[in-house]
Amino acid sequence: MDVAETIDLGTDALLLMRAQRYAAAESLLDQQCDAASEAAEPWILLGICLIAQGKTAELFARIERRQRQTGDGLKLFYNILMRAADRLDHPLVMRAIETTPRNSLLFIVAIFVSGIVAASSGHGEQAIALFKAAREAATRCAEHFAEDPYLFSVLIEGDLLEPAEQVAREEATEWQELFGRLDALSPAAEFHGPAAVEAGEKFIFYAACDERYLDRFGEETTRALDATGARTIFHLHVVDPTAELGAKIERLRAACASLDVRYSSERVAGDWRQGYERASYYACSRLVRLPEVFARYRRDVFMWDMDTKEVKDLARLVEAMAGYDLGYFEMKNTRPSLICHLAAVYYAHTPAGVRLADVTAKHVLAKLARIPAYWLLDQSSLYCASRYLQTRLPDFRINDFHRRPGIGFYDTVRPGGSVAEKQNLRGTARGAS
């Protein structure tokens, strides 16, 4: 079988899967796996077809065969279950999970993906317990999980998350004590310029970054938000500033037709965490300083990623927040650290919204004092804090923009820059010497 025939088989199989003709797709994918045995995608699709048909014995036989051939059976099982959780009805996925051999590494992945199913069903506490169980089990054989970036999530997801009981303890901890555990951070941001807010929108725009990110994306993001026509403040929080920061902010402000650009800054100890760990704090700083921003402006806060190139339908997003405390584009059938997509998040200046800001900031600080600054700590922190408040405040309301007003993230927001460029900026983050 030549390459063209293999491609045709794969295309036909996908069409059959979309029509839920899984048995017919299985037959074609079996041929493709035989013809291109090292390619992962046909094996993943085959596994999904087997789960869809309840053929769990055949599924594990294929995984064992793949392990003998290429040595990546564990990674294959992870990819099959994760893709199946997104594509198939969850009872089918749980049947595969429940029949996973208990005495194998595969069962650790099964525990992990059962956490995905629990989180997707709104059972946050159960999900967190499952992720922590998977992490504990994976830690005992970490060499099998540490090398692959996807399997590595089994090791760290449980480390990122905390149950409501722990978040309650964090909420009860005084700010002074939390910052006292982190000598590298200042207890307060330094705000520059006026605090008064003139008549305008009921919200301000807000973003945070280090100065290198500001240099690369500041003009682009400011222009995108200014183009919405919203007459409001765009507050930038900048970590590790230089003496030129004030002049850069002035240039951004001068270029705006509707936005009043203001800023705050903070200096982090130069020797405190480097590369991705330091960049993780740059991302988390927007959450750490949000309570101060709320206190300064006393308005709703629309938070944006600092690589926003275009924004559409802003008015529809704002109108959709009536009666809600928090709004964002929720990611489905995935890890909790990805569920709360922080690229565009609306915080209402309600008692619940202000409390959420406080709880999230405290959770971030508590985690930074105990674990490495993993990337996605910001998003996992919002997940833990918001689900905790759901257990404490029956009237706390979260709005998923996909549902209300019913538009997709990429139909509304266009990020700028390439993935490789942003990874380089994060990986080379360094403190001032």
C-alpha positions in Angstrom: 0.0 0.0 0.0 1.5 3.4 -1.0 1.3 6.7 0.8 -1.6 8.0 -1.3 -3.7 4.9 -0.5 -2.9 5.3 3.2 -4.0 9.0 3.1 -7.3 7.9 1.4 -8.0 5.3 4.0 -7.5 7.8 6.8 -9.8 10.4 5.1 -12.5 7.8 4.6 -12.2 6.6 8.1 -12.7 10.1 9.5 -15.8 10.5 7.4 -17.2 7.2 8.7 -16.4 8.3 12.3 -18.2 11.6 11.8 -21.2 9.5 10.6 -20.8 7.3 13.7 -20.1 4.2 11.5 -17.4 3.0 13.8 -17.3 -0.6 12.7 -16.6 0.4 9.1 -14.0 2.9 10.2 -12.3 0.3 12.4 -11.8 -1.9 9.3 -10.1 0.8 7.4 -8.0 2.0 10.3 -6.8 -1.6 10.9 -5.4 -1.6 7.4 -3.8 1.8 7.9 -2.1 0.7 11.2 -0.7 -2.3 9.3 0.5 -0.1 6.5 2.0 2.7 8.5 2.7 1.1 11.9 4.7 3.9 13.4 2.2 6.7 12.7 0.3 7.5 15.8 -2.9 9.0 14.4 -4.4 5.9 12.9 -3.9 4.0 16.2 -5.6 6.8 18.1 -8.6 6.9 15.8 -8.8 3.1 15.9 -8.8 3.2 19.7 -11.7 5.7 19.7 -13.6 3.5 17.3 -13.1 0.5 19.6 -14.3 2.5 22.7 -17.3 3.7 20.7 -18.3 0.1 20.1 -17.5 -1.1 23.6 -14.7 -3.4 22.4 -12.5 -2.9 25.4 -10.7 -6.2 25.1 -9.7 -5.4 21.5 -8.6 -1.9 22.6 -6.1 -3.3 25.2 -4.9 -5.9 22.7 -4.1 -3.2 20.2 -2.3 -1.1 22.8 -0.2 -4.1 23.8 0.6 -4.7 20.2 1.6 -1.1 19.8 3.8 -1.3 22.9 5.7 -4.3 21.5 6.2 -2.5 18.1 7.1 1.0 19.1 7.3 1.2 22.9 4.8 4.0 23.3 1.7 2.2 24.4 1.2 4.4 27.5 1.3 7.5 25.4 -1.1 6.0 22.9 -3.6 5.1 25.7 -3.5 8.6 27.0 -4.2 10.1 23.6 -7.0 7.7 22.9 -8.8 8.3 26.2 -8.3 12.1 26.0 -9.6 12.3 22.5 -12.5 9.9 23.3 -13.5 12.0 26.3 -13.9 15.0 24.0 -15.6 13.1 21.2 -17.7 10.3 22.6 -20.5 10.0 25.2 -18.8 9.8 28.6 -20.4 6.4 29.7 -18.6 4.8 26.8 -15.3 6.3 28.0 -16.0 5.3 31.6 -16.6 1.7 30.4 -13.1 1.6 28.9 -11.7 3.2 32.1 -13.4 0.7 34.3 -12.0 -2.3 32.4 -8.4 -1.0 32.4 -6.1 -3.5 34.0 -5.4 -2.4 37.6 -1.9 -3.7 37.7 -0.6 -1.6 34.8 0.6 1.9 34.2 -2.5 2.3 32.0 -4.6 2.4 35.1 -2.9 5.6 36.2 -3.9 7.2 32.9 -7.4 5.8 33.4 -7.7 7.5 36.8 -6.5 10.8 35.3 -9.1 10.7 32.5 -11.8 9.8 34.9 -11.0 13.2 36.5 -11.5 14.8 33.1 -15.0 13.2 32.9 -15.8 14.3 36.5 -14.7 17.9 35.8 -16.7 18.0 32.6 -19.8 16.8 34.5 -19.5 19.6 37.1 -18.1 17.4 39.9 -15.1 19.6 40.7 -14.3 18.0 44.1 -14.4 14.5 42.8 -12.3 15.5 39.8 -9.6 17.1 42.0 -9.4 14.0 44.2 -9.0 11.8 41.1 -6.2 14.1 39.7 -4.4 13.9 43.0 -4.7 10.1 43.1 -3.3 9.9 39.6 -0.4 12.2 40.5 0.4 10.2 43.6 0.5 6.9 41.6 2.5 8.4 38.7 5.0 9.9 41.1 6.0 6.3 42.1 7.0 5.6 38.5 7.7 9.1 37.3 10.2 8.1 34.7 7.4 6.8 32.5 5.6 10.1 32.6 8.2 12.8 32.9 9.6 12.7 29.3 6.5 13.2 27.3 4.9 16.7 27.6 1.3 15.2 27.6 2.0 12.4 30.0 3.8 14.9 32.2 0.4 16.5 32.8 -0.5 13.4 34.9 2.3 14.3 37.2 1.5 18.0 37.6 -2.3 18.5 37.3 -2.9 17.1 40.8 -0.1 19.4 42.1 -1.8 22.5 40.6 -5.2 21.7 42.1 -6.6 21.9 45.6 -10.0 20.9 47.1 -12.4 23.3 48.6 -11.2 22.5 52.2 -7.7 23.7 51.3 -8.9 26.8 49.4 -11.0 27.7 52.5 -7.8 27.6 54.6 -6.1 29.8 52.1 -8.9 32.3 52.1 -8.7 32.5 55.9 -5.0 33.3 55.8 -3.9 36.9 56.2 -2.3 38.7 53.2 0.7 39.5 55.3 1.4 35.9 56.1 1.0 34.8 52.4 3.4 37.5 51.1 5.7 36.7 54.0 6.3 33.2 52.6 7.4 34.8 49.3 10.2 37.3 50.0 10.8 37.8 46.3 7.4 39.5 45.9 6.2 42.9 47.1 3.0 42.9 49.2 1.6 45.7 47.0 1.9 46.9 43.4 3.1 50.4 42.7 0.4 52.4 40.9 1.3 55.4 38.7 -1.1 58.2 37.7 -4.6 59.0 38.9 -7.1 56.6 40.4 -10.2 58.7 39.5 -12.5 57.3 36.8 -14.5 59.6 34.5 -17.9 58.7 33.1 -17.7 55.9 30.6 -18.1 52.2 30.5 -19.0 50.2 33.6 -15.8 48.2 33.2 -12.1 48.8 32.7 -9.8 46.7 30.5 -6.9 45.0 32.3 -3.8 43.0 31.3 -0.4 42.1 32.8 3.0 41.1 31.5 6.7 41.7 31.8 8.3 44.6 29.9 9.6 42.4 27.1 6.0 41.2 26.4 4.9 44.8 26.5 7.5 45.8 23.9 6.4 43.0 21.6 2.6 43.1 22.1 1.7 46.3 23.9 1.0 48.4 20.8 -0.9 45.6 19.1 -3.1 44.8 22.2 -3.8 48.4 22.9 -4.8 49.1 19.3 -7.1 46.0 19.4 -8.9 47.2 22.5 -9.0 50.8 21.4 -10.6 49.7 18.2 -13.6 48.4 20.1 -14.6 52.0 20.8 -15.1 51.4 24.5 -14.5 54.7 26.4 -12.7 53.3 29.4 -9.4 52.8 31.2 -6.9 50.2 29.9 -4.9 49.3 33.0 -1.5 47.6 32.4 0.3 45.8 35.2 4.0 45.4 34.3 6.5 43.1 36.1 10.2 43.7 36.1 10.0 47.3 34.7 12.8 49.4 33.4 13.3 53.2 33.7 11.8 53.5 30.2 8.4 52.0 31.2 6.6 55.4 31.8 7.6 56.7 28.4 6.4 53.6 26.7 3.0 53.9 28.5 2.7 57.5 27.4 3.3 56.5 23.8 0.5 53.9 24.0 -1.8 56.4 25.6 -1.1 59.0 22.9 -2.0 56.6 20.1 -5.5 55.8 21.6 -8.8 57.4 20.4 -11.0 56.0 23.2 -8.8 54.4 25.9 -7.0 56.1 28.8 -4.0 53.9 29.4 -2.8 53.6 33.0 -0.4 51.3 34.7 1.1 49.8 37.8 4.3 47.9 38.2 6.2 45.6 40.6 9.8 44.4 40.9 10.5 40.7 41.6 13.8 39.6 43.1 16.2 39.1 40.3 17.3 35.6 41.4 13.8 34.3 42.0 12.9 31.7 39.4 14.0 32.0 35.8 12.6 31.0 32.4 9.2 29.4 32.4 8.8 29.6 36.2 9.4 33.3 36.2 7.1 33.7 33.1 4.5 31.8 35.0 4.5 34.5 37.7 4.2 37.2 35.0 1.0 35.4 33.9 -0.2 35.0 37.5 0.5 38.6 38.5 -2.8 39.7 36.9 -4.6 37.5 39.4 -2.3 38.5 42.3 -2.9 42.2 41.7 -6.6 42.0 40.7 -7.8 42.8 44.2 -5.8 46.0 44.2 -7.1 46.9 40.8 -10.7 46.3 42.0 -10.1 48.5 45.0 -8.6 51.3 42.9 -11.2 51.6 40.2 -14.3 50.0 41.8 -15.6 48.9 38.4 -16.0 45.6 36.6 -12.8 44.3 35.1 -12.4 42.8 31.6 -9.1 41.0 31.6 -7.2 40.2 28.4 -4.2 38.3 27.4 -1.3 40.5 26.5 -1.1 39.1 22.9 -4.6 40.2 21.7 -4.6 41.3 18.1 -8.3 41.7 17.4 -11.6 41.8 19.4 -15.1 41.5 17.9 -18.6 41.7 19.5 -17.4 43.3 22.7 -20.8 44.7 23.4 -22.4 41.3 23.2 -20.0 39.9 25.7 -20.5 42.7 28.1 -24.3 42.5 27.8 -24.2 38.8 28.4 -22.7 39.4 31.8 -25.9 40.8 33.3 -26.6 38.8 36.5 -23.3 37.0 36.4 -20.2 37.4 38.6 -17.6 35.8 36.2 -17.5 35.2 32.5 -15.1 33.5 30.2 -14.9 31.0 27.2 -15.0 27.7 29.0 -13.0 24.8 27.5 -14.8 21.5 27.5 -13.7 17.9 28.2 -10.2 18.8 29.2 -7.9 19.3 32.2 -9.0 21.8 34.9 -5.9 23.9 34.2 -7.3 24.5 30.7 -11.0 24.9 31.5 -10.9 28.5 32.6 -9.5 30.1 29.5 -8.0 33.4 30.7 -7.5 35.1 27.4 -10.7 37.1 27.8 -12.3 37.1 31.3 -15.0 39.4 32.8 -15.0 40.0 36.5 -18.1 41.8 37.8 -17.6 44.2 40.7 -20.1 42.4 42.8 -19.5 41.1 46.4 -19.0 37.6 44.9 -16.7 38.9 42.1 -14.5 40.8 44.6 -14.4 37.7 46.9 -13.4 35.6 43.9 -10.5 38.0 43.1 -9.3 37.7 46.7 -9.6 33.9 46.9 -7.8 33.4 43.6 -4.9 35.7 44.5 -4.5 34.0 47.8 -4.6 30.6 46.2 -1.9 31.7 43.7 0.4 32.9 46.5 -0.1 29.8 48.6 0.7 27.6 45.6 3.8 29.6 44.7 5.1 29.1 48.2 4.8 25.3 48.0 5.3 24.2 44.4 7.3 25.2 41.3 5.6 27.9 39.2 4.1 25.6 36.7 2.8 27.1 33.5 -1.0 27.3 33.7 -1.0 27.9 37.4 -3.1 31.0 36.7 -5.9 29.1 35.0 -5.9 26.2 37.5 -6.1 28.8 40.3 -9.2 30.4 38.8 -10.7 26.9 38.4 -10.1 26.0 42.1 -11.2 29.4 43.4 -14.4 29.6 41.3 -15.5 26.0 42.1 -14.8 26.6 45.8 -17.1 29.7 45.7 -19.8 27.6 44.0 -19.7 25.4 47.1 -19.9 28.4 49.5 -22.2 30.9 47.6 -25.3 29.3 46.0 -25.9 32.6 44.1 -22.4 32.8 42.6 -22.9 32.7 38.9 -20.5 31.8 36.1 -21.2 32.7 32.5 -19.7 30.6 29.7 -19.6 32.9 26.7 -20.0 29.9 24.4 -23.5 29.6 25.8 -24.4 33.2 26.4 -24.2 35.1 24.1 -23.4 32.0 22.1 -20.3 32.8 20.2 -16.9 31.1 19.9 -13.6 32.3 21.2 -11.9 32.5 17.9 -14.9 34.2 16.3 -14.4 36.9 18.9 -10.7 37.1 19.7 -7.7 36.8 17.5 -4.4 36.3 19.3 -1.2 37.7 17.9 2.3 36.3 17.6 3.4 32.7 16.9 3.5 29.9 19.5 7.2 29.6 19.0 7.8 33.3 19.6 5.8 33.3 22.8 7.5 30.1 24.0 10.9 31.7 23.5 9.9 34.9 25.4 8.7 32.7 28.3 11.6 30.3 28.2 14.2 33.1 28.3 12.5 35.2 31.1 15.2 36.4 33.5 15.3 38.8 36.4 17.4 41.9 36.5 20.9 41.2 37.7 
